[in-house]
């Protein structure tokens, strides 16, 4: 999957992720651009408005393990719905 740009789904998403999960949006974009630890992208079983949800399991440049939930738009744009620290099960899957 080719992703050329990463944006929040709406204005409130960045503030919600920062307040609830302690992540800034630049950390979320690092998951997609980190060349040393490429993200594992998994399609969800759920759709939003006829678009599939995806989870990107990856790491920031500082080493944080993050799960990013997003939908794909046209032109290879990822719209972030939410992001949070990876669970232990997700870390195990990512490290495989």
C-alpha positions, 0 to 999 in steps of 0.5 A, a space after each residue: 500500500 502506497 501512502 503519500 500523505 497523512 492527515 487527521 480525519 478532522 480538526 478535533 482528532 489531533 487534540 483528542 489523540 493528544 489528550 487521550 493517548 498522549 501522542 502528537 501528530 508528528 509521532 503518528 506521521 513518523 510511523 508511516 515514514 520510518 524507513 528502518 521500522 516499516 509499519 505493518 498495515 492490516 485491513 480491519 473487518 469494519 468499513 466506514 462509509 464504504 471505505 475499509 479501515 486499516 491499522 498501521 502498527 509501527 514505531 516512531 523515530 524515538 522508539 514508541 510503538 504506536 497503532 494508527 487507525 486510518 482510512 485511505 482516500 484517493 491519491 494515496 492519502 491516509 486519514 487518521 481516525 485515532 492512534 494509541 500505544 500498541 497493546 502487548 498482543 499488537 507488539 508481538 504481532 508487529 515484531 514477527 
